[in-house]
Amino acid sequence: MEEIIFMVEESAEGGFLAKALGVSIFTEADTYDELRDAVKDAVKCHFDDERF
């Protein structure tokens, strides 16, 4: 399994943004807990399988 590192920032409009470093994955959510779930979903969609 590869390691994917995300940079997490607070959005100027409210909520949070997550950007993967070195991989084209980006997602956002209103709360940190929602962002964690959104990151998991984005990674699964990007790789199109259940490795993660």
Phi and psi in degrees as a GROMACS rama.xvg file:
@    title "Ramachandran Plot"
@    xaxis  label "Phi"
@    yaxis  label "Psi"
@TYPE xy
-81.0352  157.043  GLU-2
-100.136  131.172  GLU-3
-118.645  125.438  ILE-4
-104.177  132.2  ILE-5
-111.211  139.209  PHE-6
-95.2789  124.342  MET-7
-111.229  131.376  VAL-8
-133.627  153.596  GLU-9
-78.1749  137.618  GLU-10
-81.2774  144.86  SER-11
-63.0966  -28.3003  ALA-12
-87.0626  -1.66709  GLU-13
105.781  152.075  GLY-14
87.1161  -160.576  GLY-15
-134.926  151.551  PHE-16
-119.484  144.018  LEU-17
-130.39  127.148  ALA-18
-124.816  128.043  LYS-19
-75.6139  143.291  ALA-20
-92.8212  121.789  LEU-21
85.6616  -3.34371  GLY-22
-136.265  143.765  VAL-23
-82.9509  73.6778  SER-24
-130.831  129.844  ILE-25
-143.72  139.033  PHE-26
-153.898  167.793  THR-27
-148.067  160.595  GLU-28
-161.338  165.422  ALA-29
-75.599  -35.167  ASP-30
-124.706  163.087  THR-31
-63.0406  -41.8075  TYR-32
-62.986  -41.4285  ASP-33
-65.4824  -36.241  GLU-34
-64.0077  -40.3  LEU-35
-58.586  -44.6713  ARG-36
-67.2709  -38.8285  ASP-37
-65.4142  -37.0604  ALA-38
-63.8346  -45.0059  VAL-39
-59.3918  -45.2409  LYS-40
-64.0858  -41.668  ASP-41
-64.2156  -39.4605  ALA-42
-66.3483  -44.6636  VAL-43
-60.4032  -43.0327  LYS-44
-65.9433  -40.557  CYS-45
-63.0873  -42.5949  HIS-46
-93.1547  -9.68389  PHE-47
55.666  36.492  ASP-48
-158.064  -173.839  ASP-49
-105.877  30.0527  GLU-50
-66.5555  -26.2819  ARG-51
